[in-house]
C-alpha cells in the first residue's frame, strides 16, 4: 500500500477507508503510531541531517588544523598583535620611553606631595606649640612684674594675644576681639604685653587680681570662714579667689596654703 496517492482509483476497494483526503487533494494512508513507528514526511529531516553532518565534517577539519594549540591563548595573542602590529619600534621608541618617564615622574610627585603634606602638618603643630609656650612665657612675666595673679589673669590674656613672625623672629602682639592689632598711642605704636597688663590693672573687674593694700598686720593672711582656719587656694572657686584678692591683696592670696 502506498503512503500517498493522487486518487483512490488504483487502491483496492477494501483499503480505501484507510486513506484520508488532504488539503492538496491527495490521499494519505492513515497509520496510527506504535512504539516509535509512524508514517511521516522524512524529507525535511533527511535534509537537516545532511546539513548537520556536513557542518560537523567542516568543524573537524578546522580543529585538526589547530592541533595542540590553546585556542584561548591564541585568541589573546592575536589581540595583542592587533594592538601593536602598526607600531614601528624605531618611530615609537621615544614615545614609549617618554610615557615611562612621565609615569615615573607622577609617582615621584605624588610621593613628594604626601611627604610635604605630612611635614606641613607637623610644622603647623610645632608652630602652635611654640605660639602657646611663647605667649604663656611673655604674659606670665608681664603679669608677675605687675604683681598680678597669673592663675587668674593668664587665661584672659591668652584670648587677646597672638604670635607674629617677622624676619625669622617671633614676637607677641596684642589684638582686639576681631583679631586686629591694638594701637597704644597716636604715633601708631603697637600695644605691647606690658601695656595690656597695665590696662587690666586699672580695670574695675580685673584690678582685683593685682596686689592691693589688704595685707593684715604681721603678714598673716586673713581667713574667710571666721573660724581661724585658712582656706586652701586649690579648693577656692575662681569667684572666691577674685573676691579674696580684691579684699586682701595678691600677697595675702599667695600666702594661703595650696
C-alpha positions in Angstrom: 0.0 0.0 0.0 1.3 3.4 -1.0 1.7 6.1 1.7 0.2 8.8 -0.6 -1.9 8.5 -3.8 -3.3 11.2 -6.1 -6.7 9.4 -6.2 -8.3 6.2 -4.9 -8.8 4.6 -8.3 -5.9 2.3 -8.1 -6.5 1.4 -4.4 -8.4 -1.8 -3.6 -11.9 -1.0 -2.6 -11.5 -2.7 0.8 -8.5 -0.4 1.6 -9.9 2.9 0.5 -11.4 3.6 4.0 -7.8 3.7 5.4 -6.9 6.8 3.3 -7.7 10.4 4.3 -8.1 13.3 1.8 -5.7 16.2 2.4 -5.9 19.9 1.5 -3.8 19.4 -1.5 -6.3 16.9 -2.9 -4.1 13.9 -2.4 -4.9 10.9 -0.2 -2.7 9.9 2.7 -2.7 6.5 4.4 -3.9 6.9 8.0 -1.4 4.9 10.2 -1.6 5.0 14.0 2.0 5.5 15.5 3.0 2.5 17.7 6.4 2.0 19.5 8.1 4.9 17.8 7.0 3.9 14.3 4.8 6.3 12.4 4.1 7.4 8.8 5.8 10.9 8.5 7.4 13.1 5.8 11.1 12.5 6.4 12.4 14.6 3.5 12.9 17.6 5.8 14.6 15.5 8.5 16.9 13.9 5.9 17.9 17.3 4.6 18.6 18.7 8.1 20.6 15.7 9.0 22.7 16.0 5.8 23.5 19.6 6.6 24.5 18.8 10.2 26.8 16.1 9.0 28.4 18.4 6.5 28.9 21.1 9.2 30.4 18.5 11.6 32.9 17.4 9.0 33.9 21.0 8.3 34.5 21.8 12.0 36.5 18.6 12.4 38.8 19.7 9.6 39.3 23.1 11.3 40.1 21.6 14.7 42.7 19.3 13.0 44.5 22.4 11.7 44.9 23.8 15.3 46.4 20.6 16.6 47.6 21.1 20.2 47.2 25.0 20.1 45.3 26.5 23.0 42.5 28.4 21.4 42.1 30.9 24.2 45.8 31.8 24.4 45.9 32.0 20.6 43.0 34.5 20.7 44.8 36.6 23.4 48.0 36.6 21.3 46.0 37.8 18.3 44.5 40.6 20.3 47.9 41.8 21.4 49.1 41.5 17.8 46.3 43.7 16.6 47.1 46.3 19.2 50.8 46.6 18.3 51.0 45.5 14.7 51.0 49.1 13.4 53.7 50.3 15.8 57.1 51.0 14.3 59.6 50.4 17.1 62.1 52.8 15.6 59.5 55.6 15.5 57.6 54.8 18.7 60.6 54.1 21.0 60.8 57.8 22.0 57.0 57.8 22.8 57.2 54.7 24.8 60.2 56.0 26.8 58.5 59.3 27.4 55.4 57.6 28.6 57.5 55.6 31.1 59.3 58.8 32.3 56.0 60.6 32.8 54.6 57.7 34.8 57.7 57.7 37.0 57.6 61.4 37.4 53.9 61.2 38.5 54.8 58.6 41.1 57.6 60.7 42.5 55.5 63.9 42.5 52.7 62.1 44.3 55.1 60.7 46.9 56.7 64.1 47.4 53.3 65.8 47.8 52.4 63.3 50.5 55.7 63.9 52.3 55.3 67.7 52.1 51.7 67.4 53.4 53.0 65.4 56.4 55.7 67.9 57.1 53.4 70.9 56.8 51.1 69.3 59.3 54.0 68.7 61.7 55.2 72.3 61.2 51.8 73.6 61.9 51.5 71.6 65.1 55.0 72.7 66.2 54.1 76.4 65.4 51.0 76.2 67.6 53.1 74.7 70.4 55.7 77.5 70.1 52.9 80.1 70.0 51.3 78.7 73.1 54.6 78.5 75.1 55.8 81.9 73.9 52.5 83.6 74.8 52.5 82.0 78.2 56.1 82.9 78.9 55.7 86.6 77.9 52.3 87.0 79.5 53.3 85.3 82.8 56.4 87.5 83.1 54.3 90.7 82.5 51.6 89.7 84.9 54.2 88.7 87.6 56.1 92.0 87.1 52.8 93.9 87.7 52.1 91.8 90.8 49.0 90.3 89.3 47.6 86.8 89.7 49.0 84.6 86.9 46.4 81.9 87.6 43.5 84.4 87.3 44.8 86.7 84.5 46.6 84.3 82.1 43.5 82.7 80.6 42.1 86.2 79.8 45.4 87.5 78.4 45.7 84.5 76.1 42.5 85.5 74.3 44.0 88.8 73.1 47.5 87.7 72.2 49.0 86.0 69.2 52.4 85.3 67.9 53.8 87.3 65.0 56.7 86.2 62.8 59.0 88.8 61.1 62.4 88.1 59.5 62.6 84.8 61.3 61.9 86.2 64.7 58.8 85.6 66.8 57.1 88.2 69.0 53.8 88.5 70.9 51.3 91.2 69.8 48.0 92.3 71.3 44.8 92.1 69.2 41.2 93.1 69.7 38.2 90.8 69.6 38.2 90.9 65.8 41.9 89.9 65.6 43.1 93.4 64.6 46.4 94.6 66.2 45.9 97.0 69.1 47.5 100.5 68.9 48.9 102.2 72.1 49.2 105.8 71.1 48.7 108.5 68.4 52.0 107.6 66.9 50.6 104.2 65.9 52.9 102.2 68.1 51.6 98.7 68.8 50.3 97.9 72.3 52.7 95.6 74.0 52.0 92.9 76.6 53.1 95.2 79.5 50.7 97.9 78.3 47.9 95.4 78.1 48.5 94.2 81.6 48.6 97.8 82.8 45.1 98.2 81.3 43.9 95.2 83.2 45.4 96.5 86.5 43.4 99.8 86.1 40.2 97.8 85.2 37.4 97.7 87.8 36.9 94.0 87.0 40.5 92.7 86.6 42.1 95.2 89.0 41.1 92.9 91.9 43.6 90.3 90.6 46.5 92.6 91.4 48.2 93.3 94.7 46.4 95.9 96.8 46.8 97.1 100.4 44.7 94.5 102.0 47.5 92.6 103.8 46.8 92.2 107.5 49.3 93.1 110.2 52.3 90.7 110.6 51.8 89.4 107.1 49.4 86.7 108.2 46.7 86.1 105.5 43.2 86.6 106.9 40.6 83.8 106.5 37.1 83.9 105.1 35.3 81.5 107.3 35.7 83.3 110.6 36.8 80.1 112.4 40.5 80.8 112.3 41.2 78.1 109.7 42.9 79.3 106.5 41.4 78.5 103.1 43.3 76.3 100.6 43.8 78.0 97.3 43.2 74.8 95.4 39.7 74.5 97.0 38.6 78.0 96.2 36.5 78.8 93.2 37.5 81.5 90.7 34.9 83.8 92.2 36.3 83.3 95.7 39.8 83.9 94.5 38.8 87.2 92.8 36.9 88.4 95.9 39.7 87.4 98.2 42.4 89.2 96.2 40.2 92.3 95.8 39.7 92.4 99.6 43.1 91.3 100.9 45.5 91.7 98.1 47.7 89.4 95.9 50.4 88.8 98.6 47.8 87.6 101.1 46.3 85.2 98.5 49.8 83.7 97.7 50.4 83.0 101.4 47.3 80.8 101.6 48.0 77.1 101.7 47.9 75.4 98.4 
